[in-house]
């Protein structure tokens, strides 16, 4: 698929129009390495005046207000609003289980990552989109500015299902390579036999503003199957033979509800924003409605 075809698929014009008016919002104070277009709550040395404070020995003499000194015979230091860049990370689960549904959960995850990444690029944030299985030698690029949209789309076009690392290992690889503070959005079906808890604990240790987008397909939420089936785990080839009956489907629904409820409770207790979505829910709606209500964009 060409980059132009990828762009048309992931970011159709109707979606781009909505995204251009948005910006990403961090719930935490962050510290960037370069000055960007975003104001933080910290006092710094940019061009927009904020306040005064008393001079103390060791302060930079360049920021003394000499007009006030002439009038009051006291030294005051001018304070300014610090302008910093926001780091935005989108981590995509590209395991085989994500290659399910129509559209697939992986395709949905890629479109969501592209949409949020585009918002960040439009606001000159630092944007990094990558899959959890990305090797240490081939990490996703760090991008800034709209001119880098094509590089982001090229990377996403290369993300294919089959990167069957555990969530814990994938997140561990990410935190070892990235130290910037800001927002991280983990997009996954959370279907990992080793669990998701350790992965989320590692993200919490980074003091990031964490969002978990739990993506499931309609077939997983409301399965329409019956009869005798031989089920093969797509990631480790475990086999189970079952007879699908009404009681079994009811038990499945209870188990699924417990799984979703457990993930939501785990995240909520730790200050992680959790959103469960079906691939039936258009990305436009997810971003403009649900993620706006949760405070990720405005």
C-alpha positions in Angstrom: 0.0 0.0 0.0 1.3 3.5 -0.9 1.6 6.2 1.7 -1.2 8.1 -0.1 -3.4 5.1 0.2 -2.5 4.7 3.9 -3.3 8.4 4.5 -6.7 8.0 2.8 -7.5 4.9 4.8 -6.3 6.2 8.2 -7.0 9.9 7.9 -9.8 10.6 5.5 -10.5 14.3 4.8 -13.7 14.4 7.0 -11.6 13.2 10.0 -8.7 15.7 9.3 -11.1 18.6 9.4 -12.1 17.7 13.0 -8.6 16.9 14.2 -7.1 20.2 13.0 -9.2 22.1 15.5 -8.1 20.0 18.5 -5.1 19.8 20.8 -3.8 17.2 23.2 -4.1 18.0 26.9 -1.9 16.7 29.7 -3.3 16.4 33.2 0.2 16.7 34.7 2.9 19.3 34.7 5.6 18.2 32.3 9.1 19.3 31.4 10.1 19.3 27.8 13.6 19.7 26.4 12.8 22.4 23.9 10.4 25.4 23.9 7.2 24.6 22.1 3.8 26.1 21.7 2.3 25.0 25.0 2.2 26.9 28.2 3.0 25.0 31.4 2.1 26.0 35.0 5.8 26.5 35.8 7.4 29.9 35.7 10.2 30.2 33.2 11.9 32.6 30.8 9.8 32.9 27.8 8.4 36.1 26.3 5.0 36.3 28.0 5.1 38.1 31.3 3.4 36.4 34.3 4.4 38.0 37.7 7.1 39.4 39.9 9.0 38.1 42.9 11.6 39.5 45.2 15.2 39.3 44.0 17.5 36.9 45.9 21.3 36.7 45.5 22.2 34.5 42.6 19.2 35.4 40.4 19.9 36.3 36.8 20.4 40.1 36.7 19.0 40.3 33.2 15.4 39.7 34.6 15.4 42.5 37.2 12.8 45.1 36.6 14.9 48.3 36.7 11.8 50.6 36.3 10.4 49.2 39.5 13.7 49.6 41.2 13.8 53.3 40.2 10.3 53.8 41.7 10.4 51.6 44.8 14.1 51.3 45.5 13.7 47.5 45.7 14.8 44.7 43.4 12.1 42.6 41.8 12.6 39.7 39.3 10.2 39.4 36.3 8.6 36.0 35.9 7.4 34.6 32.6 5.1 31.7 31.5 7.3 28.7 30.5 6.5 27.4 27.1 7.3 23.7 26.6 6.7 20.9 24.2 4.5 18.0 25.1 5.7 14.4 24.6 2.9 12.2 23.1 3.4 8.5 22.8 0.9 6.0 21.1 1.8 2.4 21.8 0.0 -0.1 19.5 -0.5 -3.8 20.4 0.3 -5.6 17.2 0.0 -9.2 18.5 -1.9 -11.8 16.5 -5.0 -11.5 18.6 -5.4 -7.9 17.3 -5.7 -9.2 13.7 -9.4 -10.0 14.2 -12.7 -8.5 13.2 -13.8 -6.2 10.4 -12.1 -3.8 10.5 -9.4 -5.6 12.5 -8.6 -4.3 16.0 -5.1 -3.5 14.7 -6.4 -1.4 11.8 -8.6 0.5 14.3 -5.6 1.0 16.6 -3.5 2.3 13.8 -6.2 4.8 12.7 -6.7 6.0 16.3 -2.9 6.4 16.8 -2.7 8.3 13.5 -5.5 10.6 14.5 -4.0 11.5 17.9 -0.6 11.7 16.4 -1.8 14.2 13.8 -3.3 16.4 16.5 0.0 16.4 18.2 1.9 17.2 15.0 -0.4 20.1 14.3 0.4 21.6 17.7 4.2 21.1 17.4 4.2 18.4 20.1 6.8 15.7 20.2 5.0 12.7 18.7 6.1 9.1 18.8 3.9 6.2 17.5 5.2 2.7 17.7 4.1 -0.9 18.1 4.9 -2.8 21.3 6.8 -5.4 19.4 9.2 -2.8 17.8 12.7 -4.1 18.2 15.3 -2.0 20.1 17.0 -1.5 16.7 13.8 -0.2 14.9 11.9 2.1 17.3 9.3 4.5 16.0 10.6 7.9 15.0 10.2 11.0 17.2 8.3 13.6 15.1 7.4 17.2 15.3 5.4 19.4 12.9 2.9 18.6 10.2 5.6 18.1 7.6 6.3 14.8 9.4 2.8 13.4 8.9 4.0 11.2 6.0 6.8 9.7 8.2 4.2 8.7 10.8 2.0 7.2 8.2 4.9 5.3 6.6 5.7 3.8 10.0 2.1 2.8 10.7 1.8 1.2 7.2 4.7 -1.1 8.2 3.1 -2.2 11.5 1.8 -5.7 10.8 0.1 -8.3 13.1 2.3 -11.1 14.6 4.5 -9.2 17.1 3.7 -11.6 19.9 5.6 -10.0 22.8 3.9 -9.8 26.1 2.5 -6.5 27.2 5.0 -6.4 30.0 8.0 -7.0 27.7 6.7 -4.5 25.1 6.2 -1.8 27.7 9.5 -2.5 29.3 11.3 -2.0 25.9 9.4 1.3 25.6 10.3 2.7 29.0 13.9 1.8 28.7 14.2 3.9 25.5 12.0 6.9 26.4 12.3 9.2 29.4 10.2 12.2 28.2 7.2 13.1 30.4 3.9 13.6 28.8 1.0 11.5 27.6 1.1 7.8 26.7 -1.9 6.0 25.0 -1.8 2.2 25.1 -4.1 0.8 22.5 -4.7 -3.0 23.0 -7.2 -5.7 23.5 -5.4 -6.6 26.7 -5.6 -10.2 25.8 -2.3 -11.4 27.3 -2.1 -14.7 29.3 0.5 -13.0 31.5 -1.8 -10.1 32.3 -1.6 -6.4 31.8 -0.9 -5.3 35.4 2.9 -5.3 35.3 2.9 -3.4 32.0 0.7 -0.7 33.5 2.8 -0.5 36.7 5.9 0.2 34.6 4.1 3.1 32.9 3.0 4.4 36.2 6.6 4.5 37.4 7.5 6.8 34.5 5.0 9.4 35.9 3.3 9.6 32.6 -0.3 10.7 31.9 -1.6 7.3 31.0 -4.6 6.4 28.8 -5.6 2.8 28.1 -7.9 2.3 25.0 -9.3 -1.2 25.3 -10.3 -2.3 21.8 -12.6 -5.2 21.2 -14.5 -6.4 18.1 -18.3 -6.8 18.0 -17.8 -10.6 17.5 -16.0 -10.7 20.8 -18.6 -8.6 22.6 -21.5 -10.5 21.2 -20.3 -13.8 19.6 -22.7 -15.5 17.2 -21.5 -19.1 17.2 -22.9 -22.5 18.0 -22.2 -26.2 17.8 -19.0 -28.2 18.3 -15.9 -26.1 17.8 -12.2 -26.7 18.0 -10.6 -23.5 19.2 -6.9 -22.7 18.5 -5.1 -19.9 20.3 -3.7 -17.7 17.6 -0.7 -16.7 19.6 0.6 -19.9 21.2 -1.5 -22.6 19.4 -3.2 -23.9 22.5 -6.2 -26.1 21.5 -9.6 -26.4 23.2 -12.6 -28.3 22.0 -15.9 -26.9 23.1 -19.6 -27.3 22.5 -21.2 -23.9 22.3 -24.5 -23.8 24.2 -26.6 -21.1 25.8 -25.1 -21.7 29.3 -21.6 -21.5 27.8 -22.4 -18.2 26.1 -23.8 -16.8 29.3 -20.7 -17.9 31.2 -18.6 -16.2 28.4 -20.5 -13.0 28.8 -20.0 -13.0 32.6 -16.3 -13.7 32.1 -16.0 -10.9 29.6 -17.8 -8.5 31.8 -15.5 -9.4 34.7 -12.5 -8.9 32.4 -13.6 -5.5 31.3 -14.7 -4.4 34.8 -11.5 -5.6 36.3 -9.4 -3.6 33.8 -11.5 -0.5 34.4 -11.2 -0.8 38.2 -7.5 -1.5 38.1 -6.9 1.6 36.0 -9.3 3.9 37.9 -7.7 3.1 41.2 -4.3 4.1 39.9 -5.3 7.3 38.1 -5.1 5.7 34.6 -7.8 6.8 32.2 -9.6 3.7 30.8 -11.8 3.7 27.8 -13.3 0.5 26.3 -14.4 0.7 22.7 -15.8 -1.5 20.0 -14.3 -1.3 16.5 -17.9 -0.5 15.4 -17.5 2.8 17.1 -16.0 5.2 14.5 -12.6 6.7 15.4 -14.1 10.2 14.7 -16.7 9.6 17.4 -14.2 8.1 19.9 -11.9 11.1 19.5 -14.4 14.0 19.3 -16.7 12.6 22.0 -15.3 10.0 24.4 -11.7 11.2 24.5 -12.8 14.9 24.7 -15.0 14.0 27.6 -12.1 12.2 29.3 -9.9 15.2 28.8 -7.3 13.8 26.4 -8.2 16.4 23.7 -10.0 19.7 23.6 
